């Protein structure tokens, strides 16, 4: 890939969406940092969070696994990290990687240091940071979840509850509303050449980053170029019936003042009505349409196709505004 060593890239998100982005980005940069949501309250992560009071480790684990290389070492450790126990006892459905991460946190008393140790063990091609230094809850305003009163709006608490609601999510917030951002995360965002947001669950993995006040300010003030990756499909409850343009409008409503440089969309999601271009323009962005979906037609991003799109976008920016050190220019 072109100019691979000259890009400082920070990717924000959570879950499978962030993992897809990281699997592609590690092919186009040698300086990659993942910033991960810490609001998961379900499964193994939720149990460890409730029992031990720690950050939910699941999305952090997935990010670390996605940064593993394609050689035997990387594939093996990624599988070990993702391995879930099946039993009739307390270990059932716990992911080994979650237990490993929490063990290092307890031994070191340092979340960032613990994640660094896991990354070193895996030979991960990048760093992983939490977006906040405290565990968070997501609250969502939902319409239509009550079949007896389909127009009523009620508050749903919890990431799992918001993601699986039978209604339509209108808006989300964090509890606490003013959580501290991880200092290393703020430093990485401010030092980046590119910040990549998405793909992922829009209300529970993408937008939460914009609701941490210190992180939102860093994203607004960074001189990095900002790249937003749209999803390949809508999600029941969270974004059912949303057009690509509506995704952008929802994001803008949650983070007024945030500017985006580029919106990347798969050709299957581009409706050619101009609505997406108009919504992107309101954010200050141009739309890039590429074929980035999985080759089997499933609603998943293909790592190699997504990597090629990232490389093309970043290389084009560097060619339009060259710098002596070869990096894309920092924004004024």
Buried (B, 14 or more C-beta within 10 A) or exposed (E): BBBBEBBBBBBBBBBBBBBBBBBBBBBBBEBBBBBBBBBBBBBBBBBBBEEEEBBBBBBBBBBBBBBBBEEEEBEEBBEBBBEBBEEEEEEEEBBBBBBBBBEBBEEBEEBBEBBBBBBEBBEBBBBBBBBBBBBBBBBBBBBBBBEEEEEEBBEBEBBBBBBBBEBBBBBBBBEEEEBBBBEBBBEBBBBBBBBBBBBBBBBBBBBBBBBBBBBBBBBEEBEBBBBBBBBBEBBEBBBEEBBBBBBBBBBBEBBEEBEBBBBBBBEBBBEEEEBBBEBBBEBEBEBBBBEBBBEEEEBBBBBEBBBBBBBBBBBBBBEEEEEEEEBBBBBE
